[in-house]
Amino acid sequence: FGGGGASRREGYPRSGPRGGRDVDATMELSFDEALRGGPSQITVPSGDTLRITIPEGVRNGMKIKLKGRGDAGPTGERGDLFITFEVQDHPRFRREGDDLRVTERVSAVDAMLGTEREIETPYGKRVKVRIPAGTQPGAAFRLRGQGVKTAKGRGDLYVEVALTVPDLPDGARQSLAAWAEANGLR
């Protein structure tokens, strides 16, 4: 009385004919391909080539599941295909979640007096960043909404300042030393 139906519990195989086998595949992407996403093709371990849509802003190690695209079992039922993305590094931008970091070199004089720089984002947009007077090495300035774009939103772009020190001719070096001493900086 009551209940009657069999249930499948975790860890126990199904009774009767088995379904298809799940398949794992890896797809390498350039940094730019991962940011933009879009239609692409992948050759899976069986040798079949499939058309897929890469999600916009995909991260290194991210995995997607394509239901019913794995190997067929004896019953004809297919398993799932799991694709793991391997995203190459970019020579200029570093990714942290959906945020990006870029290093911008400025001279010590520009850091002392302040300057403005135009930064090109990986999406090709040019944005201005103001570097205020007295900026220290390693300071980072956030540009809201200029990071990685995904279906959930957009990250930020952080511009980190690195200083370059100019090689001064003797006359300029002596003048700078005199100025520094007169102002208690040396």
Secondary structure, 3 states (H helix, E strand, C coil): CCCCCCCCCCCCCCCCCCCCECEEEEEEECHHHHHHCEEEEEECCCCCEEEEEECCCCCCCCEEEECCCCEECCCCCECCEEEEEEECCCCCEEEECCEEEEEEEEEHHHHHHCEEEEEECCCCCEEEEEECCCCCCCCEEEECCCCCEECCEECCEEEEEEEECCCCCHHHHHHHHHHHHHCCCC
